[in-house]
Amino acid sequence: MKLSDLVRLKRTVRVIGFDDAPFERNSDRAVAIAGVVCGGTRFEGMVWGQIEPDGWDATDRICDLLLEGKFLPQLHLVLLDGIGFGGFNLIDLPLLAQRLQRPCVALMRRPPKLKKMEQAMRRLPDFEKRWDRIRRAGRIYASPPFYFQVCGESPGTIAKVLRSLTECGHVPEALRLAHLIGSAVMKGESGTRA
């Protein structure tokens, strides 16, 4: 069933939210990523993986976790805490949506400061390739408190779904839990900003 139909019929939307765990900047150590599956706002499962800091494998790794796992057939939507994981290991949002055959959303708490991002990325190899990933993710939509980029679904439908998946705070529950779990695993306790 299409996401827009689920919203119209007020059915449960099954979503996975990915966030990277805290990591040491300027380190070669792998960065952990947590993916939390929720039916609406109820926790239903989890995946855990690793990516390279400032690398190129985040899109592939998320695909591996879902294509080789048990959760993908149940999912209606993939949420990402922003487009960059482990620093500037940027998600190829259109490719992710195409490979998973699911709408994919990069969610932000506030509008990104693109000039600052550009300056930081210029210090890394392959700046043009990284900047192209940001461009390919498409327009940034505002539906306060959400800012997002989306591939595979209309922004209007996504805005409605995001509200229905958010119980407390300013992010959908799957992303909130992914953040808390990643922090707890890496630091011994969950963080305060979720």
Buried (B, 14 or more C-beta within 10 A) or exposed (E): EEBBEBBEEEEEBBBBBBBBBEBEEEEEEBBBBBBBBBBBBEEBBBBBBBBBBBBBBBBBBBBEBBEEBEBBEEBBBBBBBBBBBBBBBBBBBBBBBEBBEBBBBBBBBEEBEEEEBEEBBEEEEEEEEBBEBBEBBBEBBEBEEBBBBBBBBEBEBBBBBBEBBBEEBBBBBBBBBBBBBBBBBBEEEBBEEB
